[in-house]
Amino acid sequence: MKIIDVSDPSLYKINHIQGSINIPYNELINNYRKYLNKYEKYYLYCKNGKLSKRAQIILSSLGYQVIYMEKSVRL
């Protein structure tokens, strides 16, 4: 299981899920082939959920297995 925080690095430094990695939204969307594999599952989140939901919609439409983590279900 890979957990990706799509927040700005400064927000990630302040608070993030232990074990998650930080790939800012624009970096992930513009370079998804560099970071993602269509055979793996990814969980996306951010502080308010807006960017991670948007990223989930885009990446799912491209065939990636991405799950949006709502704020209330964070680890």
QUIZISUL-V762306 format. One record per pair of residues at least 6 apart in sequence whose ideal C-beta (glycine too) atoms are under 7 Angstrom apart, sorted by the first residue. I is the first residue (numbers start at 0). J is the second residue. If there is no record, write none. Layout:
BEGIN
I&J ; I&J
END
This chain:
BEGIN
0&40 ; 0&42 ; 1&39 ; 1&41 ; 1&42 ; 2&16 ; 2&18 ; 2&19 ; 2&42 ; 3&19 ; 3&20 ; 3&22 ; 3&27 ; 3&41 ; 3&42 ; 3&43 ; 4&11 ; 4&15 ; 4&16 ; 4&19 ; 4&21 ; 4&44 ; 4&45 ; 5&22 ; 5&23 ; 5&24 ; 5&27 ; 5&43 ; 5&45 ; 5&50 ; 5&51 ; 5&54 ; 6&21 ; 6&23 ; 6&45 ; 6&46 ; 7&23 ; 8&21 ; 8&23 ; 10&46 ; 11&21 ; 15&21 ; 16&44 ; 16&73 ; 16&74 ; 22&34 ; 24&50 ; 24&54 ; 27&34 ; 27&54 ; 28&54 ; 28&57 ; 31&58 ; 31&61 ; 35&41 ; 35&58 ; 35&63 ; 37&62 ; 37&63 ; 39&64 ; 40&64 ; 40&66 ; 41&63 ; 41&64 ; 41&65 ; 42&66 ; 42&68 ; 43&51 ; 43&54 ; 43&55 ; 43&65 ; 43&67 ; 43&68 ; 44&51 ; 44&68 ; 44&73 ; 45&51 ; 48&69 ; 48&70 ; 51&67 ; 51&68 ; 52&67 ; 55&65 ; 55&66 ; 55&67 ; 58&65 ; 59&65
END
